[in-house]
Amino acid sequence: MSRKPELKGRAARLARLFPAGPRQAARTPFVLLVVLLLGGGLIGLLVLNSALSEGSFKMDDLQKDTKSLTDEQQALQRDIDSYSAPDALQRRARELGMVPGGDPAFLNPDGTVKGVPSAAAQRSLGDVPAAVRPPEAVSLSRTIEAPPSPATPTPSTLTGPSEPPAPSAAPTEAIPETPGR
C-alpha cells in the first residue's frame, strides 16, 4: 500500500485547492457550450448573409433609378440644346413678331457717338402668325408702325462735333441720388 506523503506549508495550501479524489470532468456542460457557440455562429452568418443580399437588392434598384434619371436628364438637355440653337431662337423670335435690329451706335465715355444707328425693319400684320398677334391686332389689316421718338438722334447730330448738345428749354426731371452710389 502506498501512502501519500503529508504535505506541509505552501504545498499543503495548494493541495487543498485541487479536488482530493480521482474525478472526471463533466462533459455535458462543455458539449453544450460548444453546440451553443456553433449554433450562434451559424445564426449570425445567416443574418449577415440576408442583410448583405438585401443591400444588394437595394443597390440594384438604386442603379436602375440612377440610369432612368440619367436618361431623362440627357433627354431634357437635348431639348434645351435644341431650343437654344441659333436657328431655333431666330424662328421663335420671328413667330413672336420680332425683327432683326438695325446697325447699332455706341456711346463713348466722353459723350461722343460712334457709328450711325438705323431703325429695325418694319413688319406687316400679314407676316405675324395669328397665334402671336394680340386680339385687337387680329382684326386690323394695317402695318405695325413705330411712332418716331423725339430722343432718337439724327445722322447729322451723330456725325457733328464732339461737344455736348445745348440744353433744351423743356424741363427735365432730376434723377434723385441714391445713397451708396
Secondary structure, DSSP 8 states (H G I E B T S, - for coil): --------THHHHHHHHS-SS-----HHHHHHHHHHHHHHHHHHHHHHHHHHHHHHHHHHHHHHHHHHHHHHHHHHHHHHHHHTSHHHHHHHHHHTT--------EE-TTS-EES---------TTTS-TTTS-HHHHS--S-------TTS--HHHHSS-SS-----SS--------TT-
